[in-house]
Amino acid sequence: MKIPDFDDQQILDEIGRRLRRERLAANLTQQALANQVGVALKTVSNAEDGRNVSLETLIRLLRGLGRLDTLDAMRADTALSPIELAARRGRVRQRATGSRKVKDEGNDWQW
């Protein structure tokens, strides 16, 4: 099973397993990592147990483990097709349009 197929809790569990694996590979105790990055021991334990921690905490833990580079995949620019580039004329999208719904006028008529 791949990450996109996981539900939210399964993703948190997998992140926790990976954090634990990286910490052990670095030969650090939970307490040593907690001291190094400035969080409580319970915070490291919670992260490794798949409990929800803040994004800031995740960044601190990754930095402390020397694995901040794992976030690079999130910042990779998606390539636009030449047609999209021409249509945008160099402009960068500022907001999403969202879905457009047809306003229900209360008509009961149907096909």
C-alpha positions, -999 to 999 in steps of 0.1 A, spaced: 0 0 0 13 35 -8 9 67 12 -18 82 -11 -40 52 -3 -36 57 35 -62 75 57 -50 104 79 -42 82 109 -22 57 88 -1 86 75 6 98 110 15 63 120 39 60 90 55 93 98 60 82 134 76 50 122 100 69 99 109 94 126 116 66 151 138 48 124 157 80 117 162 87 154 175 52 160 198 53 129 213 85 144 217 66 177 197 92 197 174 86 226 140 103 226 153 125 254 185 134 235 164 144 205 139 163 226 168 183 243 185 189 209 154 204 193 138 221 223 107 201 228 94 179 256 102 141 257 64 135 255 63 155 222 89 132 206 71 101 220 37 114 206 52 121 172 67 86 170 34 70 182 15 86 153 -2 112 174 -9 146 158 19 171 164 22 206 150 39 213 117 65 233 136 73 203 158 77 181 128 101 206 112 121 207 144 124 170 146 134 166 110 160 193 114 173 176 146 176 143 126 193 160 97 164 151 74 148 184 67 156 176 30 126 153 30 104 183 26 119 192 -7 93 171 -26 66 195 -14 83 226 -29 90 211 -63 74 233 -90 50 215 -112 58 219 -149 32 237 -169 25 228 -205 35 253 -232 -2 261 -238 -8 269 -202 23 291 -201 11 310 -232 -24 314 -217 -10 328 -185 14 352 -203 38 350 -174 12 357 -147 13 336 -116 -20 323 -102 -30 342 -71 -62 324 -60 -84 295 -68 -118 300 -83 -135 272 -64 -165 254 -77 -192 273 -94 -227 262 -86 -258 271 -104 -281 290 -81 -313 270 -74 -342 292 -82 -366 269 -64 -380 255 -97 -395 221 -94 -393 215 -131 -371 186 -142 -362 169 -174 
